[in-house]
Amino acid sequence: MATTIKTFNSEGGFGVNQVTLVTDKLDIQNVNTFNLKNSNYTDASRTDYILRGLNTSVLTLDGTFPITLASNTINFITGYIVAVNPTGIGHYSVKIESAVTCSSSGDVQVLSEIFTTIKDSIPSGQTWTVASYDSGSVNQFSYTTTRGGTTDTIKWIANTQVVSVSWS
């Protein structure tokens, strides 16, 4: 029997594999990352990511991979990170603003950062922390999290924006 393959569709907007990407009202939805570029300035871009992890871990895009930074760039990275326990009573929310370089060899280095605690409702006796993570594989950046004083599963989510400017 013949099969009709529908990779792209446009009923009510634009979609791929029956998943709407651009609605008929021009809203973008259902994308893993979003990359914004100005055609007049091809050496700069902005990419938005959602990272996640559990307990003590390095936050990733898909359970394996952190954010990839291009070589020869300086990056302004803003991350809003939220942690929550299974009851939703314990939660922690921070904003980390970082200036990060990525050398021609892919060495990632945090130059400076501002750490702002938005809300700290961590249960008594527990410790939850998050920090920038630049010591992984070449060209990779993320956040490392720790959980202490509990066996509860702590869910970490980061909404991260990377503004990247090439110097080459």
Contact map, one row per residue, 1 for C-alpha under 8 A:
111000000000000000000000000000000000000000000000000000000000000000000000000000000000000000000000000000000000000000000000000000000000000000000000000000000000000000000000
111100000000000000000000000000000000000000000000000000000000000000000000000000000000000000000000000000000000000000000000000000000000000000000000000000000000000000000000
111110000000000000000000000000000000000000000000000000000000000000000000000000000000000000000000000000000000000000000000000000000000000000000000000000000000000000000000
011111000000000000000000000000000000000000000000000000000000000000000000000000000000000000000000000000000000000000000000000000000000000000000000000000000000000000000000
001111100000000000000000000000000000000000000000000000000000000000000000000000000000000000000000000000000000000000000000000000000000000000000000000000000000000000000000
000111111000000111000000000000000000000000000000000000000000000000000000000000000000000000000000000000000000000000000000000000000000000000000000000000000000000000000000
000011111000000111000000000000000000000000000000000000000000000000000000000000000000000000000000000000000000000000000000000000000000000000000000000000000000000000000000
000001111100011111000000000000000000000000000000000000000000000000000000000000000000000000000000000000000000000000000000000000000000000000000000000000000000000000000000
000001111110011111000000000000000000000000000000000000000000000000000000000000000000000000000000000000000000000000000000000000000000000000000000000000000000000000000000
000000011111111000000000000000000000000000000000000000000000000000000000000000000000000000000000000000000000000000000000000000000000000000000000000000000000000000000000
000000001111111000000000000000000000000000000000000000000000000000000000000000000000000000000000000000000000000000000000000000000000000000000000000000000000000000000000
000000000111110000000011000000000000000000000000000000000000000000000000000000000000000000000000000000000000000000000000000000000000000000000000000000000000000000000000
000000000111111000011111110000000000000000000000000000000000000000000000000000000000000000000000000000000000000000000000000000000000000000000000000000000000000000000000
000000011111111100011111000000000000000000000000000000000000000000000000000000000000000000000000000000000000000000000000000000000000000000000000000000000000000000000000
000000011110111111111100000000000000000000000000000000000000000000000000000000000000000000000000000000000000000000000000000000000000000000000000000000000000000000000000
000001111000011111111000000000000000000000000000000000000000000000000000000000000000000000000000000000000000000000000000000000000000000000000000000000000000000000000000
000001111000001111100000000000000000000000000000000000000000000000000000000000000000000000000000000000000000000000000000000000000000000000000000000000000000000000000000
000001111000001111110000000000000000000000000000000000000000000000000000000000000000000000000000000000000000000000000000000000000000000000000000000000000000000000000000
000000000000001111111000000001000000000000000000000000000000000000000000000000000000000000000000000000000000000000000000000000000000000000000000000000000000000000000000
000000000000111101111110000011000000000000000000000000000000000000000000000000000000000000000000000000000000000000000000000000000000000000000000000000000000000000000000
000000000000111100111110001111100000000000000000000000000000000000000000000000000000000000000000000000000000000000000000000000000000000000000000000000000000000000000000
000000000000111000011111111110000000000000000000000000000000000000000000000000000000000000000000000000000000000000000000000000000000000000000000000000000000000000000000
000000000001110000011111111110000000000000000000000000000000000000000000000000000000000000000000000000000000000000000000000000000000000000000000000000000000000000000000
000000000001110000000111111000000000000000000000000000000000000000000000000000000000000000000000000000000000000000000000000000000000000000000000000000000000000000000000
000000000000100000000111111000000000000000000000000000000000000000000000000000000000000000000000000000000000000000000000000000000000000000000000000000000000000000000000
000000000000100000000111111100000000000000000000000000000000000000000000000000000000000000000000000000000000000000000000000000000000000000000000000000000000000000000000
000000000000000000001111111110000000000000000000000000000000000000000000000000000000000000000000000000000000000000000000000000000000000000000000000000000000000000000000
000000000000000000001110011111100000000000000000000000000000000000000000000000000000000000000000000000000000000000000000000000000000000000000000000000000000000000000000
000000000000000000011110001111100000000000000000000000000000000000000000000000000000000000000000000000000000000000000000000000000000000000000000000000000000000000000000
000000000000000000111000000111110000000000000000000000000000000000000000000000000000000000000000000000000000000000000000000000000000000000000000000000000000000000000000
000000000000000000001000000111111100000000000000000000000000000000000000000000000000000000000000000000000000000000000000000000000000000000000000000000000000000000000000
000000000000000000000000000001111100000000000000110000000000000000000000000000000000000000000000000000000000000000000000000000000000000000000000000000000000000000000000
000000000000000000000000000000111110000000000011110000000000000000000000000000000000000000000000000000000000000000000000000000000000000000000000000000000000000000000000
000000000000000000000000000000111111000000000011100000000000000000000000000000000000000000000000000000000000000000000000000000000000000000000000000000000000000000000000
000000000000000000000000000000001111100000001111000000000000000000000000000000000000000000000000000000000000000000000000000000000000000000000000000000000000000000000000
000000000000000000000000000000000111110000001110000000000000000000000000000000000000000000000000000000000000000000000000000000000000000000000000000000000000000000000000
000000000000000000000000000000000011111011011100000000000000000000000000000000000000000000000000000000000000000000000000000000000000000000000000000000000000000000000000
000000000000000000000000000000000001111111011000000000000000000000000000000000000000000000000000000000000000000000000000000000000000000000000000000000000000000000000000
000000000000000000000000000000000000111111000000000000000000000000000000000000000000000000000000000000000000000000000000000000000000000000000000000000000000000000000000
000000000000000000000000000000000000011111000000000000000000000000000000000000000000000000000000000000000000000000000000000000000000000000000000000000000000000000000000
000000000000000000000000000000000000111111110000000000000000000000000000000000000000000000000000000000000000000000000000000000000000000000000000000000000000000000000000
000000000000000000000000000000000000111111111000000000000000000000000000000000000000000000000000000000000000000000000000000000000000000000000000000000000000000000000000
000000000000000000000000000000000000000011111000000000000000000000000000000000000000000000000000000000000000000000000000000000000000000000000000000000000000000000001110
000000000000000000000000000000000000110011111100000000000000000000000000000000000000000000000000000000000000000000000000000000000000000000000000000000000000000000111100
000000000000000000000000000000000011110001111110000000000000000000000000000000000000000000000000000000000000000000000000000000000000000000000000000000000000000000111000
000000000000000000000000000000000011100000011111000000000000000000000000000000000000000000000000000000000000000000000000000000000000000000000000000000000000000011110000
000000000000000000000000000000001111000000001111100000000000000000000000000000000000000000000000000000000000000000000000000000000000000000000000000000000000000011100000
000000000000000000000000000000001110000000000111110000000000000000000000000000000000000000000000000000000000000000000000000000000000000000000000000000000000001111000000
000000000000000000000000000000011100000000000011111000000000100000100000000000000000000000000000000000000000000000000000000000000000000000000000000000000000011110000000
000000000000000000000000000000011000000000000001111100000000100000000000000000000000000000000000000000000000000000000000000000000000000000000000000000000000111100000000
000000000000000000000000000000000000000000000000111110000011110001000000000000000000000000000000000000000000000000000000000000000000000000000000000000000000111100000000
000000000000000000000000000000000000000000000000011111000011111000000000000000000000000000000000000000000000000000000000000000000000000000000000000000000011110000000000
000000000000000000000000000000000000000000000000001111101111001000000000000000000000000000000000000000000000000000000000000000000000000000000000000000000011100000000000
000000000000000000000000000000000000000000000000000111111000000000000000000000000000000000000000000000000000000000000000000000000000000000000000000000001111000000000000
000000000000000000000000000000000000000000000000000011111000000000000000000000000000000000000000000000000000000000000000000000000000000000000000111000001111000000000000
000000000000000000000000000000000000000000000000000001111100000000000000000000000000000000000000000000000000000000000000000000000000000000000001111000000000000000000000
000000000000000000000000000000000000000000000000000011111110000000000000000000000000000000000000000000000000000000000000000000000000000000000001110000000000000000000000
000000000000000000000000000000000000000000000000000010011111000001000000000000000000000000000000000000000000000000000000000000000000100000000111100000000000000000000000
000000000000000000000000000000000000000000000000001110001111101001000000000000000000000000000000000000000000000000000000000000000000000000000111100000000001110000000000
000000000000000000000000000000000000000000000000001110000111111111100000000000000000000000000000000000000000000000000000000000000000000000000100000000000000000000000000
000000000000000000000000000000000000000000000000111100000011111111100000000000000000000000000000000000000000000000000000000000000000000000000000000000000000000000000000
000000000000000000000000000000000000000000000000001100000001111110000000000000000000000000000000000000000000000000000000000000000000000000000000000000000000000000000000
000000000000000000000000000000000000000000000000000110000011111110000000000000000000000000000000000000000000000000000000000000000000000000000000000000000000000000000000
000000000000000000000000000000000000000000000000000000000001111111000000000000000000000000000000000000000000000000000000000000000000000000000000000000000000000000000000
000000000000000000000000000000000000000000000000000000000001111111100000000000000000000000000000000000000000000000000000000000000000000000000000000000000000000000000000
000000000000000000000000000000000000000000000000001000000111100111110000000000000000000000000000000000000000000000000000000000000000000000011100000000000000000000000000
000000000000000000000000000000000000000000000000100000000001100011111000000000000000000000000000000000000000000000000000000000000000000000011100000000000000000000000000
000000000000000000000000000000000000000000000000000000000000000001111100000000000000000000000000000000000000000000000000000000000000000000111000000000000000000000000000
000000000000000000000000000000000000000000000000000000000000000000111110100000000000000000000000000001000000000000000000000000000000000000111000000000000000000000000000
000000000000000000000000000000000000000000000000000000000000000000011111100000000000000000000000000001000100000000000000000000000000000000100000000000000000000000000000
000000000000000000000000000000000000000000000000000000000000000000001111100000000000000000000000000001111100000000000000000000000000000000100000000000000000000000000000
000000000000000000000000000000000000000000000000000000000000000000000111110000000000000000000000000011110100000000000000000000000000000000000000000000000000000000000111
000000000000000000000000000000000000000000000000000000000000000000001111111000000000000000000000000011100000000000000000000000000000000000000000000000000000000000011111
000000000000000000000000000000000000000000000000000000000000000000000001111100000000000000000000001111000000000000000000000000000000000000000000000000000000000000011110
000000000000000000000000000000000000000000000000000000000000000000000000111110000000000000000000011111000000000000000000000000000000000000000000000000000000000001111000
000000000000000000000000000000000000000000000000000000000000000000000000011111000000000000000000111100000000000000000000000000000000000000000000000000000000000001110000
000000000000000000000000000000000000000000000000000000000000000000000000001111100000000000000001111100000000000000000000000000000000000000000000000000000000000111100000
000000000000000000000000000000000000000000000000000000000000000000000000000111110000000000000011110000000000000000000000000000000000000000000000000000000000000111000000
000000000000000000000000000000000000000000000000000000000000000000000000000011111000000000000011100000000000000000000000000000000000000000000000000000000000011110000000
000000000000000000000000000000000000000000000000000000000000000000000000000001111100000000001111000000000000000000000000000000000000000000000000000000000000011100000000
000000000000000000000000000000000000000000000000000000000000000000000000000000111110000000001111000000000000000000000000000000000000000000000000000000000001111000000000
000000000000000000000000000000000000000000000000000000000000000000000000000000011111000000111100000000000000000000000000000000000000000000000000000000000001110000000000
000000000000000000000000000000000000000000000000000000000000000000000000000000001111100000111000000000000000000000000000000000000000000000000000000000000111100000000000
000000000000000000000000000000000000000000000000000000000000000000000000000000000111110111110000000000000000000000000000000000000000000000000000000000000111000000000000
000000000000000000000000000000000000000000000000000000000000000000000000000000000011111111100000000000000000000000000000000000000000000000000000000000011110000000000000
000000000000000000000000000000000000000000000000000000000000000000000000000000000001111100000000000000000000000000000000000000000000000000000000000000011100000000000000
000000000000000000000000000000000000000000000000000000000000000000000000000000000000111111000000000000000000000000000000000000000000000000000000000000000000000000000000
000000000000000000000000000000000000000000000000000000000000000000000000000000000001111111100000000000000000000000000000000000000000000000000000000000000000000000000000
000000000000000000000000000000000000000000000000000000000000000000000000000000000001101111100000000000000000000000000000100000000000000000000000000000000000000000000000
000000000000000000000000000000000000000000000000000000000000000000000000000000000001101111110000000000000000000000000000111000000000000000000000000000000000000000000000
000000000000000000000000000000000000000000000000000000000000000000000000000000000111100111111000000000000000000000000011110000000000000000000000000000000000000000000000
000000000000000000000000000000000000000000000000000000000000000000000000000000000111000001111100000000000000000000000111110000010000000000000000000000000000000000000000
000000000000000000000000000000000000000000000000000000000000000000000000000000011110000000111110000000000000000000001111000000000000000000000000000000000000000000000000
000000000000000000000000000000000000000000000000000000000000000000000000000000011100000000011111000000000000000000111110000000000000000000000000000000000000000000000000
000000000000000000000000000000000000000000000000000000000000000000000000000001111000000000001111100000000000000000111100000000000000000000000000000000000000000000000000
000000000000000000000000000000000000000000000000000000000000000000000000000011111000000000000111110000000000000011110000000000000001000000000000000000000000000000000000
000000000000000000000000000000000000000000000000000000000000000000000000000111100000000000000011111000000000000011100000000000000000000000000000000000000000000000000000
000000000000000000000000000000000000000000000000000000000000000000000000001111000000000000000001111100000000011111000000000000000000000000000000000000000000000000000000
000000000000000000000000000000000000000000000000000000000000000000000000011110000000000000000000111110000000011110000000000000000000000000000000000000000000000000000000
000000000000000000000000000000000000000000000000000000000000000000000000011110000000000000000000011111000001111100000000000000000000000000000000000000000000000000000000
000000000000000000000000000000000000000000000000000000000000000000000001111000000000000000000000001111100011111000000000000000000000000000000000000000000000000000000000
000000000000000000000000000000000000000000000000000000000000000000001111111000000000000000000000000111111111100000000000000000000000000000100000000000000000000000000000
000000000000000000000000000000000000000000000000000000000000000000000011100000000000000000000000000011111111000000000000000000000000000000000000000000000000000000000000
000000000000000000000000000000000000000000000000000000000000000000000011000000000000000000000000000001111110000000000000000000000000000000000000000000000000000000000000
000000000000000000000000000000000000000000000000000000000000000000000010000000000000000000000000000001111110000000000000000000000000000001000000000000000000000000000000
000000000000000000000000000000000000000000000000000000000000000000000111000000000000000000000000000001111111000000000000000000000000000001100000000000000000000000000000
000000000000000000000000000000000000000000000000000000000000000000000000000000000000000000000000000011111111100000000000000000000000000001100000000000000000000000000000
000000000000000000000000000000000000000000000000000000000000000000000000000000000000000000000000000111100111110000000000000000000000011001111000000000000000000000000000
000000000000000000000000000000000000000000000000000000000000000000000000000000000000000000000000000111000011111000000000000000000000010000000000000000000000000000000000
000000000000000000000000000000000000000000000000000000000000000000000000000000000000000000000000011110000001111110000000000000000001010000000000000000000000000000000000
000000000000000000000000000000000000000000000000000000000000000000000000000000000000000000000000011110000000111110000000000000000000000000000000000000000000000000000000
000000000000000000000000000000000000000000000000000000000000000000000000000000000000000000000000011100000000011111000000000000000000000000000000000000000000000000000000
000000000000000000000000000000000000000000000000000000000000000000000000000000000000000000000001111000000000011111100000000000000000000000000000000000000000000000000000
000000000000000000000000000000000000000000000000000000000000000000000000000000000000000000000001110000000000000111110000000000000000000000000000000000000000000000000000
000000000000000000000000000000000000000000000000000000000000000000000000000000000000000000000111100000000000000011111000000000000000000000000000000000000000000000000000
000000000000000000000000000000000000000000000000000000000000000000000000000000000000000000000111000000000000000001111100000000000000000000000000000000000000000000000000
000000000000000000000000000000000000000000000000000000000000000000000000000000000000000000001110000000000000000000111111000000000000000000000000000000000000000000000000
000000000000000000000000000000000000000000000000000000000000000000000000000000000000000000011110000000000000000000011111000000000000000000000000000000000000000000000000
000000000000000000000000000000000000000000000000000000000000000000000000000000000000000000111100000000000000000000001111100000000000000000000000000000000000000000000000
000000000000000000000000000000000000000000000000000000000000000000000000000000000000000000111000000000000000000000001111110000000000000000000000000000000000000000000000
000000000000000000000000000000000000000000000000000000000000000000000000000000000000000011110000000000000000000000000011111000000000000000000000000000000000000000000000
000000000000000000000000000000000000000000000000000000000000000000000000000000000000000001110000000000000000000000000001111101110000000000000000000000000000000000000000
000000000000000000000000000000000000000000000000000000000000000000000000000000000000000001000000000000000000000000000000111111000000000000000000000000000000000000000000
000000000000000000000000000000000000000000000000000000000000000000000000000000000000000000000000000000000000000000000000011111000000000000000000000000000000000000000000
000000000000000000000000000000000000000000000000000000000000000000000000000000000000000000000000000000000000000000000000001111100000000000000000000010000000000000000000
000000000000000000000000000000000000000000000000000000000000000000000000000000000000000000000000000000000000000000000000011111110000000000000000001111000000000000000000
000000000000000000000000000000000000000000000000000000000000000000000000000000000000000000000000000000000000000000000000010011111000000000000000011110000000000000000000
000000000000000000000000000000000000000000000000000000000000000000000000000000000000000000010000000000000000000000000000010001111100000000000000111100000000000000000000
000000000000000000000000000000000000000000000000000000000000000000000000000000000000000000000000000000000000000000000000000000111110000000000000111000000000000000000000
000000000000000000000000000000000000000000000000000000000000000000000000000000000000000000000000000000000000000000000000000000011111000000000011110000000000000000000000
000000000000000000000000000000000000000000000000000000000000000000000000000000000000000000000000000000000000000000000000000000001111100000000011100000000000000000000000
000000000000000000000000000000000000000000000000000000000000000000000000000000000000000000000001000000000000010000000000000000000111110000001111000000000000000000000000
000000000000000000000000000000000000000000000000000000000100000000000000000000000000000000000000000000000000000000000000000000000011111100001111000000000000000000000000
000000000000000000000000000000000000000000000000000000000000000000000000000000000000000000000000000000000001110000000000000000000001111100011100000000000000000000000000
000000000000000000000000000000000000000000000000000000000000000000000000000000000000000000000000000000000001000000000000000000000000111110001000000000000000000000000000
000000000000000000000000000000000000000000000000000000000000000000000000000000000000000000000000000000000000000000000000000000000000111111011000000000000000000000000000
000000000000000000000000000000000000000000000000000000000000000000000000000000000000000000000000000000000000000000000000000000000000001111110000000000000000000000000000
000000000000000000000000000000000000000000000000000000000000000000000000000000000000000000000000000000001111000000000000000000000000000111110000000000000000000000000000
000000000000000000000000000000000000000000000000000000000000000000011110000000000000000000000000000001000111000000000000000000000000000011111000000000000000000000000000
000000000000000000000000000000000000000000000000000000000000000001111000000000000000000000000000000000000001000000000000000000000000010111111100000000000000000000000000
000000000000000000000000000000000000000000000000000000000000000001111000000000000000000000000000000000000001000000000000000000000001111100111110000000000000000000000000
000000000000000000000000000000000000000000000000000000000111000001100000000000000000000000000000000000000000000000000000000000000001110000011111000000000000000000000000
000000000000000000000000000000000000000000000000000000000110000000000000000000000000000000000000000000000000000000000000000000000111100000001111100000000000000000000000
000000000000000000000000000000000000000000000000000000011110000000000000000000000000000000000000000000000000000000000000000000000111100000000111110000000000000000000000
000000000000000000000000000000000000000000000000000000111110000000000000000000000000000000000000000000000000000000000000000000011110000000000011111000000001000000000000
000000000000000000000000000000000000000000000000000000111000000000000000000000000000000000000000000000000000000000000000000000111100000000000001111100000000000000000000
000000000000000000000000000000000000000000000000000000110000000000000000000000000000000000000000000000000000000000000000000001111000000000000000111111000100000000000000
000000000000000000000000000000000000000000000000000000000000000000000000000000000000000000000000000000000000000000000000000001110000000000000000011111000000000000000000
000000000000000000000000000000000000000000000000000000000000000000000000000000000000000000000000000000000000000000000000000011100000000000000000001111100000000000000000
000000000000000000000000000000000000000000000000000000000000000000000000000000000000000000000000000000000000000000000000000001000000000000000000001111110000000000000000
000000000000000000000000000000000000000000000000000000000000000000000000000000000000000000000000000000000000000000000000000000000000000000000000000011111000000000000000
000000000000000000000000000000000000000000000000000000000000000000000000000000000000110000000000000000000000000000000000000000000000000000000000000001111100000000000000
000000000000000000000000000000000000000000000000000001100000000000000000000000000000110000000000000000000000000000000000000000000000000000000000000000111110000000000000
000000000000000000000000000000000000000000000000000001100000000000000000000000000011110000000000000000000000000000000000000000000000000000000000001000011111000000000000
000000000000000000000000000000000000000000000000000111100000000000000000000000000011100000000000000000000000000000000000000000000000000000000000000000001111100000000000
000000000000000000000000000000000000000000000000000111100010000000000000000000001111000000000000000000000000000000000000000000000000000000000000100000000111110000000000
000000000000000000000000000000000000000000000000011110000010000000000000000000001110000000000000000000000000000000000000000000000000000000000000000000000011111000000000
000000000000000000000000000000000000000000000000111100000010000000000000000000111100000000000000000000000000000000000000000000000000000000000000000000000001111100000000
000000000000000000000000000000000000000000000001111000000000000000000000000000111000000000000000000000000000000000000000000000000000000000000000000000000000111110000000
000000000000000000000000000000000000000000000001111000000000000000000000000011110000000000000000000000000000000000000000000000000000000000000000000000000000011111000000
000000000000000000000000000000000000000000000111100000000000000000000000000011100000000000000000000000000000000000000000000000000000000000000000000000000000001111100000
000000000000000000000000000000000000000000000111000000000000000000000000001111000000000000000000000000000000000000000000000000000000000000000000000000000000000111110000
000000000000000000000000000000000000000000011110000000000000000000000000001110000000000000000000000000000000000000000000000000000000000000000000000000000000000011111000
000000000000000000000000000000000000000000011100000000000000000000000000111100000000000000000000000000000000000000000000000000000000000000000000000000000000000001111100
000000000000000000000000000000000000000000111000000000000000000000000000111000000000000000000000000000000000000000000000000000000000000000000000000000000000000000111110
000000000000000000000000000000000000000000110000000000000000000000000001110000000000000000000000000000000000000000000000000000000000000000000000000000000000000000011111
000000000000000000000000000000000000000000100000000000000000000000000001110000000000000000000000000000000000000000000000000000000000000000000000000000000000000000001111
000000000000000000000000000000000000000000000000000000000000000000000001100000000000000000000000000000000000000000000000000000000000000000000000000000000000000000000111
